[in-house]
Each structure stands twice: as structure tokens, then as C-alpha cells.
């Protein structure tokens, strides 16, 4: 985005503007500072799509100091169209994160519905989400990704902050074995997050284009200053692992003094993780980020057939395994925000350096 003067400056500085040329540079920020007894934990959640939304809907119930760092590789639907036409970051996952941070009161739920609303027509507006258009309009008005997202968050009364993991649109590429059923042993390059998420065959690895994208400085600062970092749940190769492919962000995740929680999915995702066991998810994570350490691996107790095997896989990261009922009781593979909040709260209390938080 350009660095032109904001037209909405009368509303105040809702986010720190990044001087021209600063986006993507490393920043020096202290590690997690000691909290006074009774303070709320500073939590950073990383991911994208519905998985991150589920985590945010739970975390906003237990802390008022919450930051979402969102992947920006989406190339499908409304986001993909806006990205292609205007050259902007894909706003869809950022919009979903903002909606998840809306409160349960009438104001929050009304705005959550508004920004998630999609137009239905036979024209160019068909399937565009209102929130996507609002976010992109503010990016063009303010010339600053972070300040614009902060402004949307203020309008919505969001219980937390939403940041993109990078300031440039990214392309996700995957090496997939058996992508072509007629050539089951061949490995092909599959391009685009939307395609990777539904690819047949076995995903071997993923990478980003450009290969060393700049991280947003505010995202680095949040990770380095956090008490807890939560990674997942979500589409493993297209929403979770991409954060580990941004060099500056991975470096911050490795160096932070925060405790790190990996939240596993409730079931394998058709396409990219078809047939994956819980421990297989950890194995591919380790291949993409061998230096990353974890403190806790959280999984739904009903989704883990063998706790001992998962415990051994978690030891690769130096992590303990916590099993808890976190799925909705309707049998669908979706997280229940209240149950997930209870699990996070218990983990923060049991594994935190200080406590209780409240």
C-alpha cells in the first residue's frame, strides 16, 4: 500500500503507521514481560479461515489481550477476485477473523453478520462479501494495512486485533505426489491455496512465492511480546504451515519467550490431509519448521486413537499432550467455542509461568 496521508485522521491513530520502507524489516522487541498477578495473558493466534475463527471465538472469552496473525495466500472466491483486479492482499481470512472477534451482544452480532454478508446477483457484485469490500476500501483510503484493520476492528467492537502475516500477497505452492491419478508415483507442483486445499494425491511439502516474504512488523512485535502463542487449528498445509514459511515470523516464533500451543484439527481434511493421523500432522509440521519448539499439543480426546503415539510425536517438539472434549456435540467436525475456551484456559493456568490470570 502507499504511504499517503490518511483521510480519516480525525478518528485518531488506531494503529502504529509503518514509515515508508519499514515494512518487512526486522524489529527489536522485548520478549514476554512479567505480568502482575491477576493480569490477563497476552495471546497471539496464528492461522486462517474457519480454523482460526474457531480459535479466536474461544480465546476472546478468556482474555482481552488477543491478536490474530492471519495468512494472506488465499486466491479463491471474492478474495481472489479482489486480489487479481486490485493487486491487494486477499481480505477474506482477515474478515473472518474480525467477525470471530465480535462480541455476543447485539452490536457485535449485527456487525458480524453484516461483514460476512455476501451479495447475490447476476452481476459483478455476486458473491462478494461486504467485509472484503470494506477492508479493501479502507486500505485504499488509508494506505496502511494495519491502521485500516484496526479501524474496522474499532467499528465492530472487536475483542482483539487482526494483523496480516505479510504485507504482500502470497502464492502457495505444493509438491503433490499422485496429483494426477493416472500417474500415482509422479510429483507435481500444484499452485494456489484454493487448489492445494482440495488437491487429490499426497501433499509432500508447501512453499510460498515469493520465497522470503516480509513479515508485518506489528505481527513480529506481538509474537515476541506474547505470553502465549496458539497455532492452529485449520487447514494444515494452506492455513497453519504458511506462517512457518515467512522467515522473520518463524524466527520470532523460535525466539519468543511465550509458551506455544499447537491446536490439532478434529478430523483430517478431505484433500490435503486425507488419511492423516494426529501424529502425522506433527511430523509434517516438523519437516517444515525443524527448529520450532512447542509447549503443549491440544487435541480432542475423541480424535486421538492412541495417546501414547501422539505423546511420542509431541516429544519431538518438547511438548506435553493435553486431551480435552472440544468438539461440538452435534457430531460435526467443528470446535465448540465454550469447550475450546475451557481447554485453553486450563492450559494457560496449568502450564503458564504465572497465575492465576484472573
N, C-alpha and C positions, 0 to 999 in steps of 0.2 A: 504494500500500500504506500501511497505517497505520504510525505510529511507535512502536508498543507495545514494551515491553521484551522482548528475545529470550529464549525459554525455554531455548535451548541455549547460554547464555553461558559455561557451563563449558568449552566447546570452544575458547574464545578468540575474538578478534576477527579473523575471516578476511577481512574487507573493511571499508573505512572506512565507517562509518554516515554517512548524509547527514542533517544536522539537519533537522527539520521545516521545510518551506517553502523548502529549498535546492534541491530537485530542479528542474532546468531553468534555473537561473541560470548566468550566465557565470562561469568561474573563471579566475584568473590563474595560469598555469603557464609555467615557462621553456620555451624551445624545446629542441631536441635538444642535450643536453650533450655535450661532448667525451668520447670513450671512450678508455680506456687501450689501448695496443696489445695485441692478443690477446683483448680483451673480445668478448663475443657481441653482435650487433646487437639493438637493441630494435625489434621488428617489430609492427605493428598491421595486421590483416587485416580488411577490411570486406566484407560480403556477406550471403548467406543460403542456406539449402538445401544441395543437393549440391555446388554450385559452391564455396561457402565451405569445405565439408568437405574437398573435394579440395585446396584451397589450404592448409588447416591441417595435413592429413596430410603434406604436403610440408614445410611450414615448421617443424614440430616436429622434423624430422630435422636441421635446421641451426642452430637457435637454441633456447635455453632461456628466452628472454625474449620471450614471444609473447602477444599479446592479440587476441581476436576481438571485433569490434563487429558485432552482429547485427541485422538488420532485424526489426521487430515488427509487420508488417502482415498476416501470414498469417491467413486466415479459413476455411480448409478443414479437413476431417478432424477428428482428435482435438483439434488446437489450436483450431479454430473452435468446436467444441462446448464446450470448457472456457471459452473466451473469452465465448461467449454466456451460458453458465449462471452463471459466477462473476465475470464482469467483469474478468478478469485479462489480463495480456499473453499473447499466444499463445506457448506454450513450445516448440513443435516445432523451430524452427530453432535455438534455444538448445541444445536437447537434442542435435541433430545435430552442432553444433559441439563440444560436450563429448565426444561419442563419438569424433569425429575426433582429439581431443587425447589420447585414451587411448593408453598405451604398447603396445608389441608383446609385452610379457611376459604371463604367464598372468593376472595380476591385471587388467591393463589391458584385455585382450581379453575376459575374462569380464564385466567391468562394462560394456564397450561393448555386448556382446550383451544384457545384462540391461536396460539403459536403452532400447535400441532394440526390445526385445521388445513385440509387440502382442498383446493378448488376443483370442482368437477365441471368440465365444459368440453366443447368440441374445438376450442381454440388453443392459443399458445399458453394460456394460464393453467391448462389441465394438469392436475397432479402436483402443482407447485404448492409447497407448504407456506403458510403465512409467515411463520417464524424465519424461514430461509430468506424470504424477500426482505423482511425487516432487518435482519442481521447484515445482509449484503448492502442494503441502502445505507445503514449507519457506517459500514466500512468505507463506502464511497464518500459519505459526508465528512467523517472524522479523519480518514486517512490513517487509522490506527486500530489494529485488530483488537488489542486488549481493552482499550478505552471504550470501543463500541460494545464489546461483550459485557463489560462492566455496566454500561448504561442500560442494556437490555435486562441484565440481572436486577438492576435497581427498579426498573419499570415493573418487573414481575414480582418483586419482593422475594427474590431467590434466596434460599438459605445456604449461601455459599458462592464461590466464584468459579467461573468456567474459563479455561485457557486452552488455546490450541498448542499441540506439542511442537509444532514448527510453523514458521511464518510463510512457508512456500507450499503450494500444492504438491503432493507426493503421488507417485505411481507405485503401486505394489506389484511385484513380480514374483512368481513362484516357479520352482523346479518341480514338476509333477511327473511321477512315474505312472505310465498307463493312462495318460490323459486321453489318448486315442485307444478305444477298446480293441481295435484291430492290431495295435502294436503295444501289447501289455508290458513289454520289458523296456520300451523306449522312454526316455526322459525328455519332456518338452518344457519350454518356457511358456507360462500362462501369465498374461498381463491384465492388470486391473483388479481392484479389490472385489468388485461385484462378481467377476468371473472366478476369482480364486475361491471365494466363499462357497461356491456351488460346484466346484470342479469335480468331475469324476476322476478316479485314479488316486494315487497316494502322494500327498504333498511331501517333498523331501526337505525343502527349505524355502524361505522367503527372503527377499531383499527389497530395498527401496531405490527408486530413481527420482532425484539424484541420490547417489550412494552415501553421502555425508551431509544431509540437510542440516541447516542451522536450527538449533532449539530456541524457543522463545525464552528470553532471559527471566521473565516472571515465573515461568514454569520451573526453571532450574532453581530459582530462589525458593520457591515453595517446597520443592523436594528436599533441598538442603536444610531448610528450617523446620521441617515437619517433625512431629513425634511418631507418627505412623504413616506408612505408605501402603496403599492397598492396590494390588494389581489383579485384574480380572474381577468377576467372570466376564465371558464374552467369546466371540468368535476367535479361536486361538491364534490362527495364522494371520487373520485380517484385522483384528482389533487389539489383541493383547501383545503379541510379539513385536509389532511395528514400533512400539515405544523403545524397545531394546535395540533397535536398529538406527536410532538417532544418537550418534557418538557422544555428544555433550550430555544428553539426557541419561544415557546408560552410565556415563562417568559419575553423574550426580547420584544415581541410584546406588552405585557401588560405594561411593564415599560418604553418603549421608549417615548421620548418627541416628536416624529414625529407625524404628522397628519396621519390618517389612512383612506384609501378609499377602499370600497368594490365595485367591479365592477360586476354587475349581468349579467347572460347569456341572450342571445336574445330569447331563447326558451328552454323548458325542453328537456333534453337529453333522447332519447329512451333507456329504460333500467333503469338506476339508478335513474333518476329524472322524469320518465314518469308521466305526470299529475301535476307536481309541479307548484304552483303559485309563483310569485316573493317573496311574504312574507313567503311562505313555505321554500324557500331557507334560509331565515334569521332564521327561527325557528330551523332548524336542525343545523345551524352554532352555535346558542346559546346553544344548548344541548351539543355540543362537546367542546365549549370554553365559559362557562358562565361568566368568568371574563374579557373577551375581550371587549374593548370599540372601537367604530368606530366614525369617524367624519362626513363622507359622504358616502351615498349609491348611486351609479350611476347606472342608468338603461335607456334603450332605451324607449322613450316616447310611442312608438307603442306597446311595450311589457308589458305595465302596464295597465290593465283594470280599476283599482281603485287606484288612487294615495293616497287617504285617508287611505285605509287599509295598504298600504305599508308604509306610514308615521308612522302609529301606531306601526308597526313591527320594524321600524328603531329606534323608541324611546327606545326600549329595550336596544339598544347599545349606546344611547345618540347621534344618528346620524341624520343629515339632509338628505333629499332626493333630488337628482338632476336628472331631466329627460332631456335627450338630444337625438337628432337623431344621432345614432352611427352605424346603420346597413348599409350594402351595399345596393345600390338602385336596385339590381337585384332580390330582394325578397328572397335571401338565408339567412339562419341564421348565417351570418358571419359579423364580425365587419369591418367597413371601417377604415383603419388606419388614414386617414386625419380627418375624423369626430370624431374619438375617441381621436385623439391628441388635437383637438379643445376643446373637452369636458374636458379632463384632464387639459389643460392649463387654461380654465376658472375656474375650481375648485381650482387649485393651487393659482390663483390670488384672487379669492373671499374669500376663506377660509384659506389662508395662514396667518401666523403671520406677515410676512413682504412682501414687494413687491413694485413695480413690479419686476419680476425676470430679465427682460432683458431691 
